[in-house]
């Protein structure tokens, strides 16, 4: 076994028996490269990465490869989910070198860590050839490598830095319109999402588009959001049998998923479907929420009230081999045997035909017609078909549980836990299910008691009762966001106080006064070869955009002008770079906070919670809510509590109307009609 046997990451442990002399990323390993004057080979992946497993099997389990790597390289395996900082820096390098990226991410570096070559998956023969050429060059002409490394390092240092916006033009939300119009030209009006494959879900995009469509009264935008959400929920991307979404679709129809299930996707999608349910009351959205949270609790909730990270795409098939999707797919004869006389109706509903066919005689369950249409074809009422559908799914679930399950990544990441916590809070707001709030509070306690150190910093990872790796900006940003949401669901000010404490910690330890953005790594931690400022929203929103939104909300509730100045300064610098709107939707959400439609609502009185539940069940994305059931010292609520009356204060642009006592009148005034 190699040194990875001492790690806790499931991904690193998967490589512990490789003949490669893998080491973990740490100071001791990096120092050994300098002392031995050896090239460093950094290989980055994650436990549910299919092509990472393929390259491991083809190359890293092979003695011929080991005989090349072991004598000549200090080989370091990195779990990108444990070390997103390392992943981000070397991903920049590979993108500069090859104009593309992905995982497994393989980079060869000088002994000081500066990269000289990078790529992704390579077959065994190509891999050996590349490494031998690099080693020969390092031995015979090291000056060429050093010269290239210096130029590449300059590029890495500059890449991702946001040029300051010299303009003093007012930040006008009206300027969002042409960006959205340009963005809409990439919409897929048949299947939703964007007209390309593979197709990622990008929940933050649709949270923004839904809000923008609502605030601008754009029926087209709202129709597109609904088309996307309904197609995603009906496609193979959503596991209708067991709940939960896979990471992305390999095709344009949301048909065949890449079968791994990630906590961060499902947490964000719960928030998205919850907001959409509040707007539409669509029963499909409610079904998606309930099935997904049932999956999360069944498969990803651990005894410490923390959430595990992911389920692998691969599982053991009927011939005892690892195969992508084996746990989820069905063969026609299996379904005929299980469903008997109902097979004909089932096959029409779930496309056990050319449309639903994948490969190797396997079918993915995908719906392309409404239950109303299918019911009509077979002389059933829609209610009768829906009862059958529920019974079929329970039957298939019981049968599927007999199969070997996908491998579990059982580490718990603070940032991803906070995303899931927020999902539970949003589901509680939309559906009023107290159980969801209970789970959210328990997870918040996990973060507070296990992941928040006595020294004031957050830990990033947790496994087997042990917290490890000091937190990155993403951990703070998402925890702050989740705690603000939990406060707005409960009016328990301790959550808001914790959010403010963490925001202040970030301003002290992560904020770069020169760049006027937050660095990904705290300044008092050991730095990598370059600083990283995460500003582009991806499948997860950028930690800087989340922090900017957080600071804006906290600035209103705490009357803190520095928070507001910092948030809007970040937005001001980002605006010239927002040409490709889908990569900056969370920044545009902050921008939309500045619209005339945006308001704040204070609910104050002994029975404030009852009214809060009703307010939270409404779709009011342009309203920032606060309140109290007792006298409060929160600046936004000072002197607003009344022992005798329940009062509603509507505020805008730091001015508040006289309070009213009618919930109905308040909701009517807040809604955009």
Helices and strands as residue ranges (DSSP letters): G 3-6, H 10-14, E 23-24, H 27-36, E 39-45, H 50-55, I 56-60, H 63-72, E 73-79, H 84-98, E 105-109, E 115-119, H 124-140, H 142-158, G 173-175, H 176-184, E 199-200, H 203-215, H 219-234, E 248-249, E 257-258, E 261-262, H 263-280, H 283-295, I 296-300, E 310-311, E 314-316, E 322-324, E 330-331, H 332-339, G 340-342, H 343-349, E 362-363, H 371-377, H 382-400, E 408-409, E 412-413, H 414-431, H 434-446, I 447-451, E 459-463, E 466-470, H 473-490, H 493-509, E 511-512, E 517-518, H 543-558, H 561-575, G 581-583, H 585-592, E 599-604, H 608-616, E 623-628, G 635-637, E 647-652, E 655-656, H 663-670
